[in-house]
Amino acid sequence: MCFFKNLIIGFFIGAGAILPGVSSGVLCVILGIYEKLLNSILQFFSNLKENLKFLVPIFIGAFLGMVLFGNILIYLFNTYPLQIQSIFIGLILGSIPSLLKQVNNNSKENSFNIIFLIISALIRNFFSYYRKPHTKLYSKFF
């Protein structure tokens, strides 16, 4: 059962890798596997069998997530650009509490950096609305 759970987690991480403004690392934190994933990669050869059991389904799921979700995402961005961008802004804003929980409460500098990063991403998304009219988003893929 752990294999399928990690496969689904990998699928979400792969789908998140191609989403604009959403980081796979943030998804790993939200899904609760960031530390284990990092330790499995950094200490790969120390416990090879266990690390492979953990990493292989995540990598397979990530590949499937990128391939399967990529074409759907391109279609949605070209058909409903404003709605899809608004959804992603909501996803980013919704992940703020989870990120802030991970930041050490004593460190104001880390909190400032995260808030600055989020505000920068929101400003970038705001200006992406003002593209040339009648141009398709991501038209280079067609």
Secondary structure, 3 states (H helix, E strand, C coil): CHHHHHHHHHHHHHHHHCCCCCCHHHHHHHHCCHHHHHHHHHCCCCCHHHHHHHHHHHHHHHHHHHHHHHHHHHHHHHHCHHHHHHHHHHHHHHCHHHHHHHCCCCCHHHHHHHHHHHHHHHHHHHHHCCCCCCCCCCHHHC
